[in-house]
Amino acid sequence: MAPPDPLASIVVRALRATEAVALLPALNDVLAAAYHQPDFHGALGRRVTIQPDGFVVAVDEAHGAGRVVGCGTAVAYPDAGYGWLGLIATHPDHERRGIGAAVTTALVAVLEGYGCAAALDASAAGHPLYLRLGFEEAGTTTVLAATTSTPGADPGPDSAEPMTAADLAAVVELDRAATGADRTRLIGCLWSEQPNRALVVRRDGALVGFGFATDWSLAPVIALDDEALRALLDAALRLPFAVAPSVLVPPGSDHGPTLEAFSFRPRRTLVHMQRGVSRLPGQRGCIAGMASLGEG
Ligand SMILES: CC(C)(COP(=O)(O)OP(=O)(O)OC[C@H]1O[C@@H](n2cnc3c(N)ncnc32)[C@H](O)[C@@H]1OP(=O)(O)O)[C@@H](O)C(=O)NCCC(=O)NCCS
């Protein structure tokens, strides 16, 4: 007799628009249990806004109406030919049944539907899974955290100013130069979330850097050069934070030494991985901090 199929009662499918609001608490529960962090509502809400068709859920139909036991998100940047996977999680009670692999395979298919290759930043738990699914290692993404609450380093000759709505078009263009992608929707979300914690640096009337801060992170931070980054960090670190702010530094960033001068130190590393593309477009050295681990 054939062994029982461990995925027999599991359905892996797209999140339906009509159920998104109702299922957010269940998705949050899965993520909280998998990542040992309490609150993913902000990240989930933003992902639903920028790529509503990029949600994949694994539902265990053995439990009456169905219980969410796994999830993941995809964000496509079709003009750039790549997208990002994130928030991949299986509830700890349901690991090692193939759910993570099925969710990741479905997310890759979502990106392929947009003509996009896939990038992600792998935890130690996810790394073997992604290797098996054909992802290749492409450097290290480093989570840095500030170790002082004051800037304390040479701010350089530039100065940062608050971002205004009139800056948004230029912010999207600078972001596109760095990432190769039109991320208008993402920048719009960031602006609506933190309009009072967004900064730009101008030189001779042109934007040379921008950054957004939450009360726990600087994300994203893009600077054409070291002077622009110094001005951004000097201003950003004067904002109030609930915890020491962190920055997600992607592989190939030119900005590690300046972040270090401003007291940022490594807290954690992830393996950056790509499938279907060997080199992402854009001037990626300009990216001091990514928007998030699920958006690049
Ligand atoms: C990483 C994570 C998503 C994997 O989820 P999962 O559902 O356990 O993934 P899978 O079941 O597809 O694969 C996990 C392992 O179980 C094995 N497995 C799959 N089906 C199996 C089965 N029926 N019997 C025994 N083992 C099985 C796989 O071969 C794999 O083994 P390996 O890691 O040694 O290669 C999950 O552990 C998790 O949520 N971790 C915390 C959050 C996290 O780190 N997410 C990834 C961020 S990049």
The ligand as a Gaussian input file, in Angstrom:
#p B3LYP/6-31G(d) Opt

LIG

0 1
 C       11.481000      27.483000       6.066000
 C       10.071000      26.942000       6.172000
 C        9.136000      27.859000       5.389000
 C       10.040000      25.534000       5.571000
 O        8.688000      25.090000       5.603000
 P        8.280000      23.532000       5.473000
 O        6.837000      23.498000       5.190000
 O        8.789000      22.781000       6.623000
 O        9.105000      23.160000       4.150000
 P        9.131000      21.732000       3.428000
 O        8.327000      20.743000       4.207000
 O        8.788000      21.946000       1.999000
 O       10.684000      21.387000       3.502000
 C       11.361000      21.360000       4.772000
 C       12.098000      20.022000       4.959000
 O       11.162000      18.983000       5.145000
 C       11.468000      17.909000       4.246000
 N       10.214000      17.260000       3.910000
 C        9.267000      17.667000       3.040000
 N        8.250000      16.767000       3.003000
 C        8.560000      15.796000       3.887000
 C        7.914000      14.610000       4.313000
 N        6.741000      14.250000       3.824000
 N        8.546000      13.875000       5.250000
 C        9.726000      14.228000       5.766000
 N       10.397000      15.347000       5.390000
 C        9.811000      16.130000       4.467000
 C       12.107000      18.598000       3.081000
 O       12.905000      17.721000       2.321000
 C       12.924000      19.650000       3.764000
 O       14.128000      19.095000       4.283000
 P       15.538000      19.884000       4.225000
 O       15.292000      21.278000       4.766000
 O       16.421000      19.074000       5.097000
 O       15.930000      19.931000       2.790000
 C        9.618000      26.837000       7.653000
 O       10.565000      26.062000       8.356000
 C        9.469000      28.172000       8.359000
 O        8.425000      28.796000       8.286000
 N       10.540000      28.594000       9.058000
 C       10.514000      29.846000       9.850000
 C       10.399000      31.079000       8.963000
 C       11.459000      31.109000       7.892000
 O       12.642000      31.028000       8.182000
 N       10.994000      31.251000       6.632000
 C       11.850000      31.330000       5.468000
 C       12.307000      32.707000       5.293000
 S       13.360000      32.896000       3.885000

